């Protein structure tokens, strides 16, 4: 006998909303006040959510547990799988020494501290956010800037602020994919909407960074570079999010911004090289690497871009989905009826082991092993170490997604959504602040989307606003909470050896964080009532006709073959460059 949801179990919407908010309030308390570790806070929050579902909403215990398991499975695959594969690829570059070359190739372009911050904290940090995410960008870029001579606390602060615009599309689009899954909206629609909100912030962020470092006088001296950096990032972020895939905007935008700024700095220089007051002397010239050596170092990320691009193309996905396994969650599928309807809720788990983005990244990691002359035994050992290092992070994702699904299947999210309709027409302004709060609490745009994605959807429907707008605003607003999240601050201080300075970083970031959220809220409100044409039409995602299936499969195979050919050519070029570099080293006079 199916169980029917109840959205007002207390027969008083305010009391029911307070009941539904108990797990969220507890999570805030556990992380922000008690400073519990993420997986412990997540586990206790799940216990609280199941207790509220069972005793408050009178949900059968079995359904509550199965709802948690359903969400947890999605947290493990494909979300957790993407995280593991992306971090593993990055670790390969570190293990083989290629990351040091990447770092030198960026740092050797300019001695101006402001421009170094744009190259490393903004552009390269966005690339790391797109390929790995989950704390890696702030940790890596802060350590790089400190290594270049930045004050460690200042380096951490700058990187926290810079790691804003790319967060929504981080870790190969995980936040957007999660948001679509939880809210029940196609992820490409959300990608388009986010891509029509964040670029306005992206173009301003380099100016903001320079202003904080050297004042408005510094902005006047470097505004052409700021415009090139932010403008190229914003344009490519809009294009890739609207016409390619939610998995690609960070990777494409960061690389495009990086290349554009590097090329621009070849023909333009600031009037004087700016350094921090009382800064110690120059650290001396950095190692010079041959173009072939630099190409080899960047090869894993080039391959990553090619593979992720393929995995996001429809015809390729059609080929990869031929081996996808789908199954209904026993005991949960169509066992819950939505309140006020006769519509049962589906619970089908899709195990797309080949089509999952994480698999494409793992293939890129395997190819990188071959090109970088890494032994297979070392590759396997490093993969095991990566799994071990990320065990708590993945477990936390499992718990948070499980909690989100429990809240959705029990009706708690709907209760909160109905309660928030009291904001009425002001809700589009409030929507980004929900995402901001979620990221502050959890430290992750992915987790915030899992927590509030469905709530945003329901509330928008109740006030007559297109849900695509407010659901996307949850992620767009969430990015501005990243810089003040206790987890992000802890990562930044750990990476720069400044543990104990968390209060300094928080005070540095709190005002920019709130101002940026207000900026996104204003944009969302304008789009809701004045520029509604900016909201993508749901009909933009028409499905291909059945008679084109064979053609799509054929196209997919050709695309994969073309990518393989491109990788082979790249491998040959890298191998040839490496042999040439070795010969020069052997025969250079005086060696």
C-alpha positions as CSV (number, residue, x, y, z in Angstrom):
1,X,0.0,0.0,0.0
2,X,1.6,3.3,-1.1
3,X,2.2,6.0,1.5
4,X,0.9,9.5,0.8
5,X,3.0,12.5,1.7
6,X,1.8,15.1,4.2
7,X,3.1,18.7,3.8
8,X,1.5,20.1,7.0
9,X,1.8,17.4,9.6
10,X,1.3,19.8,12.5
11,X,-1.8,21.4,10.9
12,X,0.0,24.7,11.2
13,X,2.4,25.6,8.4
14,X,4.7,27.7,10.6
15,X,5.1,24.8,13.1
16,X,5.5,22.3,10.3
17,X,8.2,24.4,8.7
18,X,10.0,24.6,12.0
19,X,9.8,20.8,12.3
20,X,11.1,20.4,8.7
21,X,14.0,22.8,9.4
22,X,15.3,20.9,12.4
23,X,17.9,18.8,10.4
24,X,19.1,22.0,8.6
25,X,19.4,24.0,11.8
26,X,21.2,21.1,13.4
27,X,23.7,20.9,10.4
28,X,24.3,24.7,10.7
29,X,25.0,24.3,14.4
30,X,27.2,21.2,14.0
31,X,29.4,22.9,11.4
32,X,29.4,26.6,12.2
33,X,29.2,26.4,16.0
34,X,30.4,23.0,17.1
35,X,32.9,22.8,14.2
36,X,32.3,19.1,13.7
37,X,34.0,17.2,10.9
38,X,31.8,17.1,7.8
39,X,31.1,13.3,7.9
40,X,30.2,13.4,11.6
41,X,27.9,16.3,11.1
42,X,26.4,14.7,8.1
43,X,25.8,11.4,9.8
44,X,24.0,13.1,12.8
45,X,22.0,15.2,10.4
46,X,20.8,12.1,8.6
47,X,19.7,10.6,11.9
48,X,17.8,13.8,12.7
49,X,16.2,13.9,9.2
50,X,15.0,10.2,9.4
51,X,13.7,10.9,13.0
52,X,11.7,13.9,11.8
53,X,10.4,12.0,8.7
54,X,9.3,9.0,10.8
55,X,7.9,10.7,13.9
56,X,7.0,14.1,12.5
57,X,5.8,13.2,9.1
58,X,4.6,9.7,9.9
59,X,6.7,8.3,7.1
60,X,7.2,4.5,7.3
61,X,10.7,3.7,8.7
62,X,11.5,1.5,5.7
63,X,10.7,4.2,3.2
64,X,12.7,6.8,5.1
65,X,15.8,4.5,5.1
66,X,15.3,3.6,1.4
67,X,15.0,7.3,0.5
68,X,18.3,7.9,2.2
69,X,19.9,4.9,0.4
70,X,18.6,6.1,-2.9
71,X,20.2,9.6,-2.5
72,X,23.4,8.1,-1.0
73,X,23.8,5.9,-4.1
74,X,23.6,8.9,-6.3
75,X,26.2,10.6,-4.0
76,X,28.6,7.7,-4.6
77,X,27.9,7.4,-8.3
78,X,28.3,9.4,-10.4
79,X,29.1,12.4,-8.0
80,X,31.7,10.7,-5.8
81,X,33.2,8.9,-8.8
82,X,33.8,12.3,-10.5
83,X,35.5,13.7,-7.4
84,X,37.8,10.6,-7.0
85,X,38.8,10.5,-10.7
86,X,39.4,14.3,-10.9
87,X,41.6,14.5,-7.9
88,X,43.4,11.3,-9.0
89,X,44.3,13.0,-12.3
90,X,45.7,16.0,-10.5
91,X,47.7,13.7,-8.2
92,X,49.3,12.1,-11.2
93,X,50.7,15.5,-12.3
94,X,52.1,16.0,-8.8
95,X,53.5,12.5,-8.5
96,X,55.3,12.7,-11.8
97,X,56.7,16.2,-11.2
98,X,54.7,17.8,-14.0
99,X,52.8,20.1,-11.7
100,X,56.0,22.0,-10.7
101,X,56.5,22.7,-14.4
102,X,52.9,23.9,-14.7
103,X,53.5,26.2,-11.8
104,X,56.7,27.6,-13.2
105,X,55.1,28.1,-16.6
106,X,52.5,30.4,-15.0
107,X,54.6,32.1,-12.5
108,X,57.3,33.0,-15.0
109,X,55.1,35.2,-17.1
110,X,55.1,38.4,-15.0
111,X,56.7,39.7,-11.8
112,X,53.7,42.0,-11.0
113,X,51.9,40.6,-8.0
114,X,48.5,41.8,-9.2
115,X,48.9,40.0,-12.5
116,X,50.2,36.9,-10.8
117,X,47.1,36.8,-8.7
118,X,44.9,37.0,-11.8
119,X,46.9,34.3,-13.6
120,X,47.1,31.9,-10.6
121,X,44.3,32.6,-8.2
122,X,41.6,33.6,-10.8
123,X,42.3,31.8,-14.1
124,X,44.3,28.7,-12.9
125,X,42.3,28.4,-9.8
126,X,39.2,28.3,-11.9
127,X,40.8,25.5,-14.0
128,X,41.5,23.5,-10.8
129,X,37.9,24.1,-9.7
130,X,36.6,22.8,-13.0
131,X,38.8,19.7,-13.0
132,X,38.9,18.8,-9.3
133,X,37.0,21.3,-7.0
134,X,36.1,20.3,-3.4
135,X,38.8,22.4,-1.8
136,X,41.7,21.6,-4.2
137,X,41.7,25.0,-6.0
138,X,42.1,27.2,-2.8
139,X,44.7,24.8,-1.4
140,X,46.8,24.6,-4.5
141,X,46.7,28.3,-5.6
142,X,47.3,29.6,-2.1
143,X,50.3,27.4,-1.8
144,X,51.5,28.6,-5.2
145,X,51.2,32.3,-4.3
146,X,52.9,31.8,-1.0
147,X,55.7,30.0,-2.9
148,X,56.0,33.0,-5.1
149,X,56.6,35.3,-2.2
150,X,53.0,36.4,-1.2
151,X,52.3,36.8,2.5
152,X,50.7,33.5,3.4
153,X,47.6,34.9,5.0
154,X,47.2,37.4,2.1
155,X,47.7,34.5,-0.4
156,X,45.0,32.5,1.3
157,X,42.6,35.5,1.4
158,X,43.1,36.4,-2.3
159,X,42.5,32.7,-3.4
160,X,39.3,32.5,-1.3
161,X,37.9,35.6,-3.0
162,X,39.0,34.5,-6.5
163,X,37.4,31.0,-6.1
164,X,33.9,32.4,-6.6
165,X,32.9,32.7,-10.2
166,X,33.8,29.1,-11.2
167,X,32.3,27.2,-8.2
168,X,28.9,26.6,-9.8
169,X,30.5,24.5,-12.5
170,X,33.2,23.0,-10.4
171,X,34.4,19.4,-10.4
172,X,33.3,18.8,-14.0
173,X,29.9,20.3,-13.4
174,X,29.0,18.3,-10.3
175,X,27.0,21.1,-8.6
176,X,24.8,21.6,-11.6
177,X,24.3,17.9,-12.2
178,X,23.4,17.4,-8.6
179,X,21.0,20.4,-8.7
180,X,19.2,19.0,-11.7
181,X,18.9,15.6,-10.1
182,X,17.5,17.0,-6.9
183,X,15.2,19.6,-8.3
184,X,13.9,17.5,-11.2
185,X,15.0,20.0,-13.9
186,X,17.2,19.2,-16.8
187,X,20.8,20.1,-15.9
188,X,21.4,21.8,-19.3
189,X,18.5,24.2,-18.7
190,X,20.0,25.1,-15.3
191,X,23.5,25.4,-17.0
192,X,22.0,27.9,-19.4
193,X,20.4,30.0,-16.7
194,X,23.5,30.0,-14.4
195,X,25.4,31.0,-17.5
196,X,23.2,34.0,-17.8
197,X,23.8,35.1,-14.2
198,X,27.4,34.4,-13.2
199,X,29.2,36.1,-16.1
200,X,28.2,39.5,-14.8
201,X,30.1,38.7,-11.6
202,X,32.9,37.0,-13.5
203,X,33.8,40.1,-15.5
204,X,34.0,42.2,-12.3
205,X,36.0,39.8,-10.1
206,X,39.5,40.6,-11.5
207,X,38.9,44.3,-10.9
208,X,37.7,43.5,-7.4
209,X,40.9,41.4,-6.7
210,X,43.2,44.2,-7.9
211,X,41.3,46.8,-6.0
212,X,41.7,44.9,-2.8
213,X,45.4,44.3,-3.4
214,X,46.5,47.8,-4.6
215,X,43.5,50.1,-4.3
216,X,41.7,51.9,-7.1
217,X,45.0,53.4,-8.3
218,X,46.1,49.8,-9.0
219,X,42.9,49.2,-11.0
220,X,43.7,52.3,-13.1
221,X,47.1,50.9,-13.8
222,X,46.0,47.4,-14.7
223,X,42.4,47.8,-16.0
224,X,43.3,46.5,-19.5
225,X,44.6,43.3,-18.1
226,X,41.6,43.0,-15.7
227,X,39.2,43.5,-18.6
228,X,41.0,40.8,-20.7
229,X,41.1,38.4,-17.8
230,X,37.5,38.8,-16.6
231,X,35.9,39.6,-20.0
232,X,37.4,36.5,-21.7
233,X,36.3,34.3,-18.8
234,X,32.8,35.7,-18.8
235,X,32.2,35.4,-22.5
236,X,33.5,31.8,-22.7
237,X,31.6,30.9,-19.5
238,X,28.3,32.2,-21.1
239,X,29.0,30.4,-24.4
240,X,30.1,27.0,-23.0
241,X,27.3,26.9,-20.4
242,X,24.7,27.7,-23.0
243,X,25.8,25.7,-26.0
244,X,28.1,22.9,-24.8
245,X,27.7,21.2,-21.4
246,X,27.5,22.0,-17.7
247,X,30.7,20.0,-17.3
248,X,32.8,22.3,-19.4
249,X,32.4,26.0,-18.5
250,X,35.2,26.1,-15.9
251,X,37.7,24.3,-17.9
252,X,37.1,26.2,-21.1
253,X,36.7,29.6,-19.5
254,X,39.8,29.3,-17.3
255,X,42.0,28.1,-20.2
256,X,40.6,30.8,-22.5
257,X,41.1,33.5,-19.9
258,X,44.6,32.2,-19.1
259,X,45.7,32.1,-22.7
260,X,44.2,35.5,-23.5
261,X,45.9,37.2,-20.5
262,X,49.2,35.5,-21.3
263,X,49.1,36.7,-24.9
264,X,48.0,40.2,-23.8
265,X,50.9,40.4,-21.4
266,X,53.3,39.8,-24.3
267,X,52.3,43.1,-25.9
268,X,51.3,45.1,-22.8
269,X,52.9,45.8,-19.4
270,X,51.8,48.0,-16.5
271,X,53.7,51.2,-16.0
272,X,55.6,49.7,-13.0
273,X,56.0,46.3,-11.4
274,X,53.9,46.3,-8.2
275,X,54.9,44.4,-5.1
276,X,53.7,44.4,-1.6
277,X,54.9,47.1,0.8
278,X,58.0,45.9,2.7
279,X,58.2,42.8,0.6
280,X,61.5,41.0,0.7
281,X,63.7,40.9,-2.4
282,X,63.1,38.9,-5.5
283,X,63.3,35.2,-5.2
284,X,65.4,35.0,-8.3
285,X,64.7,33.7,-11.8
286,X,62.4,30.7,-12.0
287,X,63.5,27.6,-14.0
288,X,63.0,28.0,-17.7
289,X,61.4,25.1,-19.5
290,X,61.3,24.3,-23.2
291,X,57.9,24.6,-24.9
292,X,57.8,20.8,-25.4
293,X,58.4,20.3,-21.7
294,X,55.6,22.7,-20.8
295,X,53.3,20.9,-23.3
296,X,54.0,17.6,-21.7
297,X,53.2,18.9,-18.3
298,X,49.8,20.3,-19.4
299,X,49.0,17.1,-21.4
300,X,46.9,15.4,-18.7
301,X,44.6,18.4,-18.5
302,X,44.4,18.7,-22.3
303,X,43.3,15.1,-22.5
304,X,40.9,15.7,-19.7
305,X,39.3,18.5,-21.6
306,X,39.0,16.3,-24.7
307,X,37.4,13.4,-22.8
308,X,35.0,15.5,-20.8
309,X,34.0,17.4,-24.0
310,X,33.2,14.0,-25.6
311,X,31.3,12.7,-22.6
312,X,29.0,15.8,-22.7
313,X,28.1,15.4,-26.4
314,X,24.7,13.8,-27.2
315,X,25.8,11.3,-29.9
316,X,28.7,10.1,-27.7
317,X,26.5,9.7,-24.7
318,X,24.1,7.6,-26.9
319,X,27.0,5.3,-27.6
320,X,28.2,5.1,-24.1
321,X,24.7,4.6,-22.7
322,X,24.4,1.3,-24.6
323,X,25.8,-0.5,-21.6
324,X,24.0,1.6,-19.0
325,X,22.1,-0.4,-16.3
326,X,18.9,1.0,-14.8
327,X,16.9,-0.6,-12.0
328,X,14.1,0.4,-9.6
329,X,14.9,0.7,-5.9
330,X,13.0,-2.2,-4.4
331,X,10.4,-1.1,-2.0
332,X,10.7,2.6,-2.8
333,X,9.9,2.9,-6.5
334,X,6.3,4.2,-6.8
335,X,5.7,3.5,-3.1
336,X,5.1,7.2,-2.2
337,X,2.3,9.3,-3.5
338,X,2.7,13.1,-3.8
339,X,0.2,14.9,-1.5
340,X,-2.9,16.2,-3.4
341,X,-2.2,14.0,-6.4
342,X,-2.4,10.4,-7.4
343,X,1.1,10.6,-8.9
344,X,3.6,8.0,-7.5
345,X,7.2,9.0,-7.1
346,X,9.7,7.1,-9.2
347,X,13.0,5.8,-7.7
348,X,15.1,4.4,-10.5
349,X,18.9,4.3,-10.1
350,X,20.9,4.7,-13.3
351,X,24.3,3.0,-13.2
352,X,25.9,4.5,-16.3
353,X,29.3,3.1,-15.6
354,X,30.7,4.0,-19.0
355,X,28.8,7.2,-19.7
356,X,29.6,8.7,-16.3
357,X,31.9,11.7,-16.5
358,X,34.2,10.1,-13.9
359,X,34.9,7.2,-16.2
360,X,36.0,9.6,-18.9
361,X,38.3,11.3,-16.4
362,X,39.7,7.9,-15.3
363,X,40.4,7.1,-19.0
364,X,42.2,10.4,-19.3
365,X,44.3,9.5,-16.2
366,X,45.2,6.1,-17.7
367,X,46.3,7.8,-21.0
368,X,48.3,10.4,-19.0
369,X,50.1,7.5,-17.2
370,X,51.3,6.2,-20.6
371,X,52.4,9.6,-21.9
372,X,54.1,10.6,-18.6
373,X,56.0,7.3,-18.4
374,X,54.5,6.4,-15.1
375,X,54.6,2.7,-14.1
376,X,51.3,1.0,-13.8
377,X,52.0,-0.3,-10.3
378,X,52.6,3.3,-9.2
379,X,49.4,4.4,-11.0
380,X,47.4,1.8,-9.1
381,X,49.1,2.6,-5.8
382,X,48.3,6.3,-6.3
383,X,44.7,5.5,-7.1
384,X,44.5,3.6,-3.8
385,X,46.0,6.5,-1.9
386,X,43.5,8.9,-3.6
387,X,40.6,6.7,-2.5
388,X,42.0,6.6,1.0
389,X,42.5,10.4,1.2
390,X,39.0,11.1,-0.1
391,X,37.2,8.5,1.9
392,X,35.7,11.1,4.3
393,X,34.9,13.5,1.6
394,X,33.0,10.9,-0.5
395,X,31.3,9.6,2.6
396,X,30.1,13.1,3.4
397,X,28.7,13.5,-0.1
398,X,26.9,10.2,0.4
399,X,25.4,11.4,3.6
400,X,24.4,14.9,2.3
401,X,22.7,13.5,-0.8
402,X,21.0,10.8,1.3
403,X,19.7,13.6,3.6
404,X,18.5,15.6,0.6
405,X,16.6,12.7,-0.8
406,X,15.1,11.9,2.6
407,X,13.8,15.5,2.8
408,X,12.4,15.3,-0.7
409,X,10.6,12.0,-0.4
410,X,9.2,12.7,3.1
411,X,7.8,16.1,2.0
412,X,10.0,18.2,4.3
413,X,11.4,20.2,1.3
414,X,7.9,20.9,0.1
415,X,6.9,22.1,3.6
416,X,9.8,24.6,3.7
417,X,9.0,25.7,0.1
418,X,5.4,26.4,1.0
419,X,6.5,28.3,4.1
420,X,8.9,30.5,2.1
421,X,6.1,31.7,-0.2
422,X,5.4,34.3,2.5
423,X,8.1,36.3,0.9
424,X,5.8,36.5,-2.1
425,X,7.2,38.5,-5.0
426,X,10.4,39.1,-3.1
427,X,11.5,35.5,-3.3
428,X,13.7,35.9,-6.4
429,X,15.8,38.3,-4.3
430,X,15.9,35.8,-1.4
431,X,16.7,32.7,-3.6
432,X,20.5,33.4,-4.0
433,X,20.8,33.9,-0.2
434,X,19.5,30.4,0.4
435,X,22.3,29.1,-1.8
436,X,24.8,31.4,0.1
437,X,23.6,30.0,3.4
438,X,23.8,26.4,2.1
439,X,27.4,26.8,1.0
440,X,28.4,28.6,4.2
441,X,26.9,25.6,6.1
442,X,28.3,22.8,4.0
443,X,31.3,24.3,2.3
444,X,30.1,22.9,-1.0
445,X,27.8,24.3,-3.8
446,X,27.0,20.7,-4.5
447,X,25.7,20.0,-1.0
448,X,23.9,23.4,-0.9
449,X,22.1,22.4,-4.2
450,X,21.2,19.1,-2.7
451,X,19.8,20.7,0.4
452,X,17.8,23.6,-1.2
453,X,17.3,22.7,-4.9
454,X,13.9,21.2,-4.5
455,X,12.8,23.9,-2.1
456,X,13.7,26.6,-4.7
457,X,11.7,24.7,-7.3
458,X,8.6,24.4,-5.2
459,X,8.6,28.0,-3.9
460,X,9.0,29.4,-7.4
461,X,6.0,27.4,-8.6
462,X,3.9,28.7,-5.7
463,X,4.6,32.4,-6.5
464,X,4.4,32.0,-10.3
465,X,8.0,32.4,-11.2
466,X,9.8,30.1,-13.6
467,X,11.5,27.5,-11.3
468,X,14.6,27.4,-13.6
469,X,15.4,30.9,-12.5
470,X,15.3,30.4,-8.7
471,X,16.8,26.9,-8.8
472,X,19.7,28.2,-10.8
473,X,20.0,31.2,-8.5
474,X,20.6,28.7,-5.6
475,X,23.9,27.7,-7.3
476,X,24.7,31.2,-8.5
477,X,24.2,32.7,-5.0
478,X,25.9,29.7,-3.4
479,X,29.3,30.5,-5.0
480,X,29.5,33.7,-3.0
481,X,29.3,31.8,0.2
482,X,32.3,29.6,-0.6
483,X,34.8,32.2,0.6
484,X,33.4,32.4,4.1
485,X,32.7,28.7,4.6
486,X,34.5,27.3,7.6
487,X,35.7,24.4,5.5
488,X,37.2,26.6,2.8
489,X,38.9,28.8,5.3
490,X,40.3,25.7,7.1
491,X,41.7,24.4,3.7
492,X,43.3,27.8,2.9
493,X,45.0,28.1,6.3
494,X,46.2,24.5,6.2
495,X,47.7,25.0,2.7
496,X,49.6,28.1,3.7
497,X,50.7,27.0,7.2
498,X,48.5,29.6,8.9
499,X,46.3,27.5,11.1
500,X,44.9,29.7,13.8
501,X,44.3,32.7,11.4
502,X,40.8,31.6,10.4
503,X,39.3,34.7,12.0
504,X,41.5,37.0,10.0
505,X,40.4,35.3,6.7
506,X,36.7,35.4,7.7
507,X,36.8,39.1,8.5
508,X,38.6,39.7,5.1
509,X,35.9,37.8,3.1
510,X,32.6,38.5,4.9
511,X,31.9,41.9,3.4
512,X,32.8,40.9,-0.2
513,X,30.7,37.8,0.2
514,X,27.6,39.6,1.2
515,X,28.0,42.3,-1.4
516,X,28.4,39.7,-4.2
517,X,25.3,37.8,-3.0
518,X,23.3,41.1,-3.1
519,X,24.6,41.6,-6.6
520,X,23.4,38.1,-7.7
521,X,20.0,38.7,-5.9
522,X,19.5,42.0,-7.9
523,X,20.2,40.2,-11.2
524,X,17.8,37.4,-10.3
525,X,15.1,39.8,-9.4
526,X,15.5,41.7,-12.6
527,X,15.4,38.5,-14.6
528,X,12.3,37.4,-12.8
529,X,10.2,40.5,-13.5
530,X,11.9,42.7,-16.1
531,X,14.2,40.6,-18.3
532,X,12.2,37.3,-18.5
533,X,13.5,36.7,-22.0
534,X,16.9,35.8,-20.4
535,X,15.3,32.6,-18.8
536,X,15.8,29.7,-21.2
537,X,12.7,28.1,-22.7
538,X,12.0,24.6,-21.6
539,X,11.5,23.7,-25.3
540,X,15.1,24.3,-25.9
541,X,15.9,20.7,-25.0
542,X,13.8,18.8,-27.5
543,X,14.6,15.1,-27.7
544,X,15.9,13.7,-31.0
545,X,13.4,11.7,-33.1
546,X,13.6,8.0,-32.9
547,X,14.7,7.6,-36.5
548,X,17.8,9.5,-35.8
549,X,19.1,7.1,-33.2
550,X,21.3,5.2,-35.6
551,X,22.7,8.4,-37.1
552,X,23.5,9.6,-33.5
553,X,25.3,6.4,-32.7
554,X,27.3,6.7,-35.9
555,X,28.2,10.3,-35.1
556,X,29.2,9.3,-31.6
557,X,31.6,6.6,-32.8
558,X,33.2,9.1,-35.3
559,X,33.6,11.7,-32.6
560,X,35.3,9.2,-30.3
561,X,37.5,8.0,-33.1
562,X,38.5,11.6,-33.8
563,X,39.3,12.2,-30.2
564,X,41.5,9.1,-30.1
565,X,43.3,10.3,-33.1
566,X,43.9,13.7,-31.6
567,X,45.3,12.1,-28.4
568,X,47.6,9.9,-30.4
569,X,48.9,12.9,-32.3
570,X,49.4,14.8,-29.0
571,X,51.3,11.8,-27.6
572,X,53.6,11.7,-30.6
573,X,54.3,15.4,-30.4
574,X,55.1,15.2,-26.6
575,X,57.3,12.1,-27.1
576,X,59.2,13.9,-30.0
577,X,59.6,17.0,-27.9
578,X,60.9,15.0,-24.9
579,X,63.5,13.2,-27.0
580,X,64.6,16.5,-28.5
581,X,65.0,18.0,-25.1
582,X,67.0,15.1,-23.9
583,X,69.4,15.3,-26.9
584,X,69.9,19.0,-26.2
585,X,70.7,18.2,-22.6
586,X,73.2,15.5,-23.6
587,X,75.1,17.5,-26.3
588,X,75.0,21.0,-24.8
589,X,78.7,22.2,-24.5
590,X,80.0,22.3,-21.0
591,X,77.6,19.7,-19.6
